[in-house]
Amino acid sequence: MLPFDRFVRAVDEWARDNPHEDIFIQIGAGEYEPVHAPFARMVPMSEYRQRLKDCDLFVAHVGMGSILQALEAQKQMLLIPRDIALGEHTTDHQVHTAKRFQGRQGMKIVETTAALKTEMTRLLREPMKAEGSDFSTKASPQLLKAVATFLKGGTPTPITQAG
């Protein structure tokens, strides 16, 4: 996975300014190593799930894996998309995902690291409701069919959402 040093640095700066908060950062393959918060490059999935279960706010990139895991754990999430122009990803799909999910219950998406830090503080003081959000933790038959078609090399039918 490509580095996301902009994100890691912002969360570390927030940790510096909020030393009373318990925070942990999974940093991946980036060059920047936090100095104000404990971190690991990668944690085993069992530890990741436990940390997610125990957290008050899940802060991550706009990756579908991150979104789905936070939904399953019914955690409020604060997300920032990786930026292709900064070498954080090879496509702009996270920007498109962010537009698709913006405004969903239990999820806040920001575009800048300044907004990320502001929202971290606000959401820990005034949590959003994540339980019973308008997301389903089960995949719809339409989604399963689209994924299967894609995996077989076909072009899936676009998935639409009512409401």
C-alpha positions as CSV (number, residue, x, y, z in Angstrom):
1,M,0.0,0.0,0.0
2,L,1.2,3.5,-0.8
3,P,2.2,5.8,2.0
4,F,-0.2,8.2,3.6
5,D,2.3,10.4,5.5
6,R,0.0,13.5,5.3
7,F,-2.6,11.6,7.3
8,V,-0.2,10.1,9.8
9,R,1.5,13.5,10.4
10,A,-1.9,15.2,11.0
11,V,-3.0,12.6,13.5
12,D,0.3,12.7,15.2
13,E,0.1,16.5,15.5
14,W,-3.4,16.1,16.9
15,A,-2.0,13.7,19.5
16,R,0.6,16.3,20.4
17,D,-2.1,18.9,21.0
18,N,-4.4,16.4,22.8
19,P,-2.1,14.4,25.1
20,H,-5.0,13.4,27.4
21,E,-6.5,11.3,24.6
22,D,-5.6,7.7,24.0
23,I,-4.6,7.2,20.4
24,F,-2.9,4.6,18.3
25,I,-1.9,5.0,14.6
26,Q,-1.3,2.2,12.1
27,I,1.0,3.9,9.6
28,G,1.7,1.4,6.9
29,A,4.6,1.9,4.6
30,G,5.1,5.7,5.0
31,E,8.3,7.5,5.9
32,Y,6.9,9.6,8.6
33,E,7.0,8.0,12.1
34,P,4.8,9.5,14.8
35,V,6.6,11.1,17.8
36,H,3.5,11.9,19.9
37,A,1.4,8.7,19.6
38,P,2.1,5.0,19.8
39,F,2.1,3.4,16.3
40,A,2.8,0.3,14.3
41,R,3.3,-0.2,10.6
42,M,0.8,-3.0,10.6
43,V,-1.0,-4.8,13.3
44,P,-2.4,-8.4,13.1
45,M,-6.1,-8.5,12.1
46,S,-7.1,-9.8,15.6
47,E,-5.4,-6.7,17.2
48,Y,-6.9,-4.4,14.6
49,R,-10.4,-5.7,15.3
50,Q,-10.0,-5.3,19.0
51,R,-8.7,-1.8,18.7
52,L,-11.6,-0.9,16.4
53,K,-14.0,-2.5,18.9
54,D,-12.5,-0.5,21.8
55,C,-12.2,2.9,20.0
56,D,-14.5,5.9,20.4
57,L,-13.7,7.3,16.9
58,F,-12.3,5.5,13.9
59,V,-10.1,7.7,11.8
60,A,-8.9,6.4,8.4
61,H,-8.6,6.8,4.7
62,V,-11.7,6.4,2.5
63,G,-11.0,2.8,1.7
64,M,-13.9,0.4,1.4
65,G,-12.2,-2.1,3.7
66,S,-12.0,0.6,6.4
67,I,-15.5,1.7,5.9
68,L,-17.0,-1.8,6.0
69,Q,-15.0,-2.8,9.1
70,A,-16.1,0.4,11.0
71,L,-19.7,-0.3,9.9
72,E,-19.6,-3.8,11.2
73,A,-18.2,-2.6,14.5
74,Q,-20.8,0.2,14.5
75,K,-18.2,2.9,15.1
76,Q,-18.4,6.5,14.1
77,M,-15.8,7.2,11.5
78,L,-13.9,10.2,10.3
79,L,-12.4,9.7,6.9
80,I,-10.1,11.6,4.5
81,P,-9.5,10.5,0.9
82,R,-6.0,9.7,-0.4
83,D,-4.9,12.2,-3.1
84,I,-3.5,10.9,-6.4
85,A,-1.7,14.3,-6.9
86,L,0.3,13.7,-3.7
87,G,1.3,10.2,-4.7
88,E,-1.0,8.7,-2.0
89,H,-2.8,6.4,-4.5
90,T,-2.8,5.4,-8.2
91,T,-6.3,6.5,-8.9
92,D,-8.9,9.0,-7.6
93,H,-11.3,6.3,-6.6
94,Q,-11.2,7.4,-2.9
95,V,-12.4,10.9,-3.9
96,H,-15.3,9.3,-5.8
97,T,-16.1,7.0,-2.8
98,A,-16.0,10.0,-0.5
99,K,-18.6,11.8,-2.7
100,R,-20.8,8.7,-2.8
101,F,-20.8,8.3,1.0
102,Q,-20.7,12.0,2.2
103,G,-23.4,12.8,4.6
104,R,-24.2,9.2,5.7
105,Q,-25.1,8.7,9.3
106,G,-22.1,7.8,11.5
107,M,-19.6,9.0,8.9
108,K,-17.8,12.3,8.4
109,I,-15.6,12.8,5.4
110,V,-13.2,15.7,5.3
111,E,-10.9,17.0,2.5
112,T,-8.0,18.6,4.4
113,T,-5.8,17.6,7.3
114,A,-6.8,20.8,9.1
115,A,-10.5,19.7,8.9
116,L,-9.4,16.2,10.1
117,K,-7.9,17.6,13.3
118,T,-10.8,19.9,14.0
119,E,-13.3,17.0,13.5
120,M,-11.3,14.6,15.6
121,T,-11.7,17.0,18.5
122,R,-15.4,17.7,17.8
123,L,-16.4,14.1,17.3
124,L,-14.8,12.9,20.5
125,R,-16.7,15.6,22.4
126,E,-20.0,15.3,20.5
127,P,-20.1,11.7,19.0
128,M,-22.3,11.0,16.0
129,K,-24.7,8.1,16.1
130,A,-23.2,5.1,14.4
131,E,-25.5,2.3,15.7
132,G,-28.5,1.7,13.5
133,S,-26.9,3.8,10.7
134,D,-28.4,3.7,7.3
135,F,-25.8,1.2,6.1
136,S,-26.5,-2.5,6.0
137,T,-23.7,-4.8,7.2
138,K,-25.0,-7.4,4.7
139,A,-24.3,-7.1,1.0
140,S,-27.3,-6.8,-1.2
141,P,-27.9,-9.4,-3.9
142,Q,-27.4,-6.7,-6.5
143,L,-23.9,-5.9,-5.0
144,L,-22.9,-9.6,-4.8
145,K,-23.9,-10.0,-8.5
146,A,-21.9,-6.9,-9.6
147,V,-18.8,-8.1,-7.7
148,A,-19.1,-11.6,-9.2
149,T,-19.5,-10.2,-12.7
150,F,-16.5,-8.0,-12.2
151,L,-14.3,-10.9,-10.8
152,K,-15.2,-12.9,-13.9
153,G,-13.9,-10.1,-16.1
154,G,-17.3,-8.6,-17.1
155,T,-18.7,-5.2,-16.8
156,P,-21.1,-5.1,-13.8
157,T,-24.4,-3.3,-14.0
158,P,-24.2,0.0,-12.1
159,I,-25.6,-0.3,-8.6
160,T,-28.1,2.4,-7.7
161,Q,-29.5,3.4,-4.3
162,A,-33.0,4.5,-3.6
163,G,-33.5,7.5,-1.4
